[in-house]
Amino acid sequence: MLEHIFGSKTRLKLLQVFFRHSDQNFYLRELARLIGTQINAVRREISNLLAASIIVEAEEGKAVTTPRTGARRKYFKLNEAGILNKDLHSLLVKERFFGQQKLIDQLDGSGKIDFLSLSGSFTGSPEAPTDLLVVGEVPKSVVTELVQ
């Protein structure tokens, strides 16, 4: 949904990463791997986010020289003082809950659910051992298809 507003799936995925991990620094190749996108697309969108002051380059002291090429690796992080960031964060949270509600509605329409719990990656805690717990009579193929 939000990729239509932002005009780019790559930009939306980058925003999600930066807002979910607001205290972390990232470099280009790391971001490309995290979101499964080509590095040139990530580079272009990083430039756009920098221009909008949504993200900033990490302090010089955090830059690391790469062993292979000797080039300095630039790190980026969320701009904590960004004027739009509070509103963007609110939109991203609402979009996540909209997606979760859509999943719940589709599961509920395909069988009898006695209990449903979303945790782990659904709540921003990827270290949790369980992401989805469904108790009831829902075909396994339906759950598998919806989760994928």
N, C-alpha and C positions, 0 to 999 in steps of 0.2 A: 504494500500500500504506500509506504513512505517513499519508496524508490521513484514513484511517479511525481511526488512533490519535489524531491531533491534532484531528480533528473538523472540519477546515476546509482546503479546498484553498488558499485564499488565505493562511492562516497558514503552511502548508507552503511555498508559493512564496516568501513573505517570509523565512522562516527560511533557505531555500536561498540567496537573494540576500545576506542579511546574513552568512552563514557563508562563502560563496564570496568575498566582498569585505569581509572583516572590518576592513580598514584604511580603508574608505571611508565617507563620510557621504552620506545620501540624504534627500530631501524627499518629501512625500506624492505629489505628481503624478508625480514621477520614478519612484517605486516602482509606482504604478498603471500607468504606461506599460510599465515593465520586465516586469511579470508579466501584463499584459493583463487587468486587473481594474478594476472600478469604484472610484472614489476613496472612496466611503462604506464599502465593504467593507475597503479598505486602512486607512482611518481607524479602524475598529472593531478590526481585528486589531493595529494599532500600539498601540492602547490596552491590549489584552490582553498584548502582549509587554512593554510598559513596566511594567505591573502585576506581571508575573512576573520583572522585573529581567533579562530576556534582552537587551533593548536599552535604550539610554539616549538622552536628548536630547544632541546635540552641544553643546560649550561655546558660551556666548553670543557669543564673538568670531567664531564661524563662521556665525552667523545672518546672512542677507542680506535687505535690504529689496527687495521686488519693485518694479520700475519702474512697473508699471501701477496697482497699488492702494496702494502704499506700506506694505503690511502686512509684518510680519517673517515670513520663511519659516523654519519650524522644520526642523532637520536631525536625523536619527536615525542611530545607529551601534550596532554590536554592543557589548554590555557585556563588556569583557574580564575583569571580575572576577565575572561571573555564575556562580553556584554550579552551575547545570545545564548550562552551555554546553559543557563537555567531553563530557558524555554525549550531548547533542543533536547535537553535531558528529559523534560516532561513529555515531549512528543515521543521520544524513544521508549519510555516506560509505558505510555499508553498504547503504543503500537505492539509492544510485547504482550500486554494483557489482552489486546484485541485478538491477536493470533492464538493465545491460549484459550480464549472463550470460543473461538471458532473450532478449535480442536475438541473442546469439551462438548460442544453442540453436535459435532459430527459423531463422536463416540456415543453420546446419549441416544442419537437417532438410529444407531445400528444394533442396539441390543438393550438388555436390562442391566443398569449399573447400580450396585448397592453402595459402592464407595469408590471415590476417585481422588488421587492425590498427585499433585504436580510438585516436584522438588528438583534438586540438582540443577541441571542446565536451564530449566524453566524459571528458576528463582534466582539465577545468577550465582549459584554455588556449584560449579562443575566438579568440585572434589567430593560432593555427596555421593554415596554409593547407589542411590536409586533416583531416576529421573521421573518415572511414571509408574504409578501403582493403580491397577484397575481390579476391582473385585466385583464380579457379576458374570453375566452371560453375554459376552461380546466375542464374535468370531476373531480368532487370532489373526487371520489374514486382514481383517479390517483395521485392527490396531497397528499391525506392521505397516500397512499401506499409509495410514495417516501419519505415523511417526516419521516415516521416510520422507 
